Amino acid sequence: MAEISYPFNADNANGGSQIVSQAQWQSMARMWGGDRVDFQLTATSYGTTSLPFNASIVNGRTVQINAGKAWVGGFYYTLTSTLSVTVPNNSTTKPRKDLIVLQADMAKSAVNIVLVTGTAAATPVVPQPRRQVGGIWEMPLYEVDCAANNASISISGRMPFDVPGRAAYPWNTDTSAELLPRGSFVYDMDNNGGDTQKEAFKGRDGYVVTRHLGKSRTYTPSMVGIANPATRTGRWRWIAPNMVWFSLYIASTSTSDLKVSGDNWTYGVTLPVPANGSTGQVFSGLIDNNGTGASPNLPNFVDITAKTNRGGSTSTMNLYMPNANYTADTGLDGIQYFPRKGFLTISGIYEADQL
């Protein structure tokens, strides 16, 4: 039979079968999810003995592993009581790394805790878990460091854990996510068209947007310390938790240079969302003074450095440029005006003030 499918209510002439072999089960079941301990890390913190398969060293070379449940290579495993694993001596003059694993052995038709012994070396390497469908499939539990000359051993946890499943909402995602367990990823599908499609994470620090999906968002940047030119447009998006990408374009149609107001010695431009003020953040930009009727006081193109000041949360970046009158001066000065018929472009990535 060229076509085989399973499991169905009964064997049939179309290739469907009712009973599956353990090899067929593994081929099917391992597609449902990766190896993991059956425990979701939803608390803010855990004690050393509060997690499944927590372990301790007794009598020098024995690792005592406590109860736990896990999914390994397509099979479910349960340890109902304490199990002890003895680590072989290392009488060599070089250290060794071993690996304690949950091992699904198809030849034994069982999953068991097994210690895989490494090789002593000046720089030892821990054995890699085997993952062979129909043979031996292993999920790591603990890495064991075996000192030379039969000295002490130490263990480090290497087991993967389960996480809450992803969820999607048509709207009201931020408030709905408050009802999900910690560690949940959620999607705002924006089915009412009122915002932007996005991915978010509910973790230890609360609900935070991890990235915008689809098109970037728009905003209107404002000038600070100077009159606003007619044309102002900006685009932005979350690209990671608390990280924003933005780009803005401002154009003046005025036939006169726009002067800074009051006692301002330079002017600024607003960001799409407030920036973290723990440190100052720096961006780059360009003034294009090459249009018809351009200001004679600036070169055709001027490099711009934009900076948010250190301190509290801020939505404004101040602008600085190379000295226009003293070419030998390599420092930066404030900008006293926006050039007539000029264009300003700034873009960058910054840490926001969400967290």
N, C-alpha and C positions, 0 to 999 in steps of 0.2 A: 504494500500500500504506500503510494507516494505521499498521500496527505494524511497527517495525524493531528488530532485535536483532542483536548481533554480539559477538565472532567465533565462528563455529561451523565444523564440519568441512566443510560444503558449503552452498551457497545452497539455500533451500527455499521452498515455497509459503506457509509460515507467517510469512514476513517475516525469517527468519534469513539472515544473509549470512556468507560465508567471509572475504572480503577487505574491509578497512576503508580508507577514505580517511584522509589525514593529519588532516583536521578531525574525523572520527569518532574517530580514535585519541586526539587531544588531549582531546576531550570525555570520553572514558573514562579515560585515563591520569592526568589531573590530579586525579581523584578519589582516587587512591591515596595521595597525600601532598603536602604543600606544597613549594614551591621550597626547595632546600637544597644546600649543598656536600656531596659524598659523603665525609664525614669526621666521625667521632664524637669529641667533645671529652672524652676519658676520662682524660687526664693531669692532674696537679695544676697544671702550668704549661707554657707553650710559649714557645719563642724566636721572634723576629720572622721567621725564615726557615723555620720548621718546619711551617707550615701550608700547605695547598694555596692556589694563586693568590696567594702572597705576592708583593709588588711593591716596586719601588724606583724612584726618579726618577733618570734619567740625562740628561746634556746639557741640563739646565735645564727642558725642557718635554716630556720623553718619559717615560711611565710604562711600565716593563718588568714584565710579569706572567709569573710562572712557572707550571709545569704544575699541573693540577688537574682534578677531575671534579665534575659537578653534575647535579641534576635540575631542569629549568626548564620550567614550563608543560606538563608531561606528556611531555617529551623528555629524553633523556640526552645529556650533552655531555662531551667530553674534550678537554683541551688537553694535547698531548704534549710541547711544547717552549716556550721563551720567546717571548712575543708582545709587541710594542711598540705603544703607543697614544700618538699625538702630541696634546697638548692645544693647541687654538687660542690664539693671542695674545689678550690682553685689553688693548687700547690705550685703553680708556675710563678715566675718572677714578674709576670705582666698581668695587668687587670683584664677582666672579662665582662661582657655584657650578656645577660640572658633575657628571655622574654617569656612571661607567663601569659598564656592565651586561652581563650575558649576555642576548642578545636572540634569542628564538625568533620568526622572521619566516615566517609561513605562505606568503607570496608567494614567498619564496626557498627554502622547504622546507629550512631550516637554522637552527642556533643559532650565533651568533657574538658575540665580544666587541665592543662598540660604545661609543663615547663620546657621551653626550647632552649637548649644550651648553645651559647655563642662560642667564639674562638678568642683565646687570650692573645692580646697584641699590645704594642706600645700605645696605640690609639684604637681601642676596641670599637667594633661596630655592632649594634644590636641586630639580631636576626630579623629579617623582614617577614611579616606574616605571609603565609602561603594562601593563595586564593584560587584553587583549581576546582572548577565545576566537575562533579563526579568523583573527585579525589579527596584531598584535604583542604579545608577552608578554615582560616583562623582569624579571630578578632583579638587584638591585644588587650590585656588587662593591666599588666605591670611590667615595667622595665626594671631589671635587677642589676645593680652594679656590684660586681664581685671583686673585691680588692685582691692584690697578689698575696702569695704566701699564706693562703687560707685565713686572711684577715676578715674583718667584718663585711657584711653586705648591707645594702640600702635599696629601697624600692621607690619608684615614682609611677604614679598612675598614668596610664596611656589609653584608657577605655573611652570610646565615644558615647555620648548620651543622646537621648531622644529630645526633640524640641516640639513645642506646640505647632500644629498645622497652620498653614497660611489661610487667611480669610480675605474676602473681598466684599466691599459695600458699594451700593449705588450712590450713596451720599451720607452725610453725618458720620464720616469715618472717624474723626478725632474723638468724638464723644462715645461712639460705639466701641472703639478700641479700649476704652477704660474698663470694659466688662470682660476683656480677654485676659488670659494668664500672661504673666511676665515672660518675655522671650518670643512674643508673637510678631510675625511680619503681617502687615495688612496692605491691601490695595484699595485706593479710592478710585473707583471706575468713573466717577463724575457723570453719572447717567442723567443728571438734571442739567448739565451744561453750565453750572454756576461757578466752576473753579477750574482746576487742572488735574488731569490724571496723575496719580503719584503713588509711590510706595512709602510705607512708614514702618517704624519699629517701636514696639512697646517694651522697653527694657528697664534696667535699674534706674536710669535717669529720666524715666517717664516716656511719654509719646513724642517722637521726633520724626520728621520727614527725612527719609534717607535719599530720595531722588525723585525728581519730576520725570514723568514718562510722556512721550509724545512731544508736542511743540513746546518751545520755551514760553515763559510768561512775559508780558509787557508791563512797563511802568513808565511814568513821566518824570524824569529827573528834574530837580529844581536847582537853580543857582542860588548860592548863599553869599551875601555881601555885595551883590551886583544885580542889576535888572535882568529879568528872564528874557532871553531871545525867543522869537516866535516858535521856532522849530525845536522841539525837544522830544526825543524818543529813546527808550531803553528796553533791553531784553535781559532776562535772568532766569535761572533755574537752580534748584537744589541739585547738587551732584553727588553728595555724600552727607552723612549726618553732620549738621552744623556747618556745612561748606557750601558756598554760593559761587556760581559763575555769573558774571554780568558783562554787558557791553552797552555803551551809551553813545549817542550822537546828538550834538547840539549845533544848530546853525543860526547865524545872525543875518537878517535881511536889512539891518540898519545901514545907513550910509555914513554913520559916525561910530567911532569906537565907544563901547559901553564902559563907563568908568566905575571903579569900585565905589561903594557908598560909605559915607561917614568916615570913621577912623580906620576902616579896614585897609590893610596893606596888601591883602591878596583876597581871592574869592574861592569859593568851594562849590562842590556839586554833591547832591544827595545820592545815597545808595538805595537799592531796592528794599533791603531789610537791614536793621541795625547791625553794626559790626562789633565784635568783641573788643573791649578796650583794654584788656590785660597788657597787650603790647601794641605799639603802633603798627599799622599795616600799610604797605606801599604798593602802588600800581603804576602802570606806564600809560602814556597817551600821546596824542599828537594834535597840535593846532595847525590847520591848513589855512594859510594866509595868501593863497595863490589865486583867489577868485577875482572877478572884475571889481575894480574899486577897492582892492585890498589895502589894509593899513600900511603906510610906509615905515612904520616904527618897528616892524618885526620882519624877520626873514620869511621866505616863502613857506617853510615848514619849521615848526618849533617842537622839540621834544618836551613832553610834560611829565613831571613826576607828581603823582597824587598820593596823599598820605592821610590816614586817620590818626588823630592824636591819641596818646596813651591816657587812660583814665577810665571813665565809665562807658556804658553803651553809647555808641554814636552812629548817626546816619549820614554824617557829612565827612567828605574827604577834601582837604585843602590842596590847592594847586600851586606848583612851583615850576620855574623854568630857568634855563641858563641865562646869565646876565646878557641882555641884548646890546648893551653899550660897550662893554669891556670884554673883548674876545679872549683876553688872557685870563680872565676870571673863570675858573672851572667850577665854582660853586653854583648854588641855586638861589634865586630871588623869588619873592612873591610876584604875582602878576597883577598889574594895576588896571588892566582893562581887557575886555573881550574885543578882538579886532573886528572892524567893520567888514561885512561880507565873509566873515571867518567861519570855520567849521572846527568843532572839537570832538575828538573820538577818544574814549578811554575804555579799557577792558581789563579784566583780571579775575582772580579767584581769592576769596577771603573767608576767614572764620567768622561766622555770625555769632549773635549773642543769645542763641536759643538755650544753650547748656552752660 
